[in-house]
Amino acid sequence: MSSDLVERAQLGDREAFDAIASAAYHGLYSVSRRILRDGYAAEDVVQETLIRAWRDLPGLREPARFDAWLHRVLIRACGDHVRAQRRRPPQVLVLDIDGPVDTDAIARLADRDQLERAFLELSVDHRAVLVLTYYVGLRAPEIAATLDIPPGTVSSRLHYAVQAMRAALTRSELVEGASARTRSPHPEHGR
């Protein structure tokens, strides 16, 4: 982001901030969508991020580091959203599904569901490092600057996030395997 544009926005220039917000929106949405795994929640978090950014922008000391600062604001907003969701009961949408069964599609959906569940078990800090590494393509020093944490912490969070994902997927596979072994076929009647 242009330091000049950021400096103008810091002085209260709404048009400059609108230009910043327009340029940053899709990138912020992509990151928050991948962290939260919910498009509607991601939209809400981006809006909250932009509100916080407008409010807190005058306190930004280094306009050249605006992008990293904005991503920190986004990650905090994601964390706030996750904490708020934990206080609300889950809402389940029941869909009426009719039609032919595509076993390959069901298997892909089950695999994706396992990954989603494992990802959602992670803390927001771990999710953020995974998304910034594997989706955004940032390297550890860039993530450290973005999140304002030491590079070693980035490596540690990435290691533990990957380890936690593997453990969750292994647990899921063990549970599915055990439930498949305990299911018994229905005895045939009338023999």
N, C-alpha and C positions, 0 to 999 in steps of 0.2 A: 504494500500500500504506500502511496506517496506520502512522505513526511509532511509536505506542504499541506496536503488535504487533511491529514490528521491534525496538524496544528490549527488549521482554520476551524475544524470541528471542535477542538478543545476550547476555542474562543466563543463557541456558541453558534457557529454557522451551520444551520440546519441543512442547507443544500449540500454542503460538504459531507455532513454525516449521512445524508440520504445516498450520496454517491458511494460512500464507503460501505454502507449497509447493503446496497444493491450489488456491489461487486463481491461482497463476502457471503451473501446469503446461501448460495448453492453449496459452497464448500462447507459452511457451518452445518447446513442441513445434512449433507452426506456423512459427515463425521458423527453428528448426533444420532442419525438414523441407524448407523452401524453400532453405536454404543447402546442405544435404547431398544433397538429392534422393533420400533413402532413408529410409523410415519406420522401419525397425529401427535404423538408425544414429542417427536423430533421437531415438528413445526412449532409447538408450544415452547419448547426449550430454546429454539432459535429466537423466537420473539422475546422471550425473557432475557436472553443473552444480549440482544440489541438494546433493550430497555436499560439493562444494567450498564452496558457499555456507554450509552449516552449519558447516564447519570454519573458514572465514575470516570469518564474520559478526561475531565479537567485535572484529575490527579495523576494521570499517566506521565511519568518523568521522561521517558525516552520514546518519542514518537516513532523513531525508526524501528522499535520493537513492538509496534502495534499489533501485528499479526499474531505473534506469540502470546501477547497479553490477551487478545481477543479469544484465542483458543483456550487459555486458562479460564477465562470467564465462562466459556461454553462448557468446559469439563465440570466446573463447579455447579453450573446450572443443571447438568445431567445428574450429578450426585444428589442435588436437592430434589430433583424430580423422582429419582429412585427411592429416596428416603420417604418422600410424601406418599408414593405408591404403596409402600410397605404398610402404611397406616390405614389404607383403604382396603375393603374386601375385594377380591378379584371378581370381575364380571366375565361370565362365560356366555358366548354367543353360540346357540345351538342351531346348526344348519341341517336342513332336510336334504339328505344325499340319496339320490336315486340314479340308477344307470349302471352300465357295465363296469366291472371291476378291472382295472389295469394294474396287475401285480407289480410291474416295474415302477410305475408311478407311485404306488403305495410304498414300495421299498425306498424309493428316493425321498418321499415325504417323511418316512420314519427316520432315515438317516439325517435329514435336515432338522427334524424335530429334536433328535438327540443332540446335534450340534448347538441348536438354539438353547436348549435346556442347560447344557454345559456352560455356554457362554453367559447365560443369565445368572448362573451361580457365582460368577466372578464379581469382585468389587468393581466399582466404576473406575477406580485408578488402574486396575488390571485391564479392564476392557479398553480404556483409553489408550494404553500403551500398545495393546494388540492392534487396535484400529489404526493408530498413527504409524505403526511399523508396517503392517501387512496391507492396509488399504491405501493410506496416504503415501506410503513409501519413504517416510522419514527415517534417518539413521539416528542412532542413540544420542549423539551430541545435539542434533536438531530437536529431538523430542525433549531432551533435558532443558534446552533453552525455552522451548514452547511451554513446558509444564513448570518451569522454574524449580527443577530438582537436579541433584547431581547425576552425571552420566551413569555412575555405578548403580544408582537407584533405578534408573531406566532398565538396565540390564537385569537387575534383580527382579523387578516387577514382571518383565517379559519372561524370565525363566520360570517364576512361580505361576504366572498366568498359563503358560503352555503346560506346565506340570499339572496344574489344577484341571485344565481341559482334558488332558489325557486320563487323569484319575476319574473324572466324572464320566467320561465315555466308557472307560473300563468297568466302572460300577454299573452303568446302564446295561452294558453287554452281559455282565454277570447276572444281573437281575432278570433280564430277558431270557437268558439261557436256563436259569433255575426254574422260572415259571413255565417254560416250554417242557422241561423234563417232568414237572409235577402234574402237568395236564395228562389226563388219561382218556383214551378214546371211550366213547359211550358204548356199553355192551349192546350187542345186537339182541333184539327181542324176537322170540318166536322160533328159536332153533331147537 
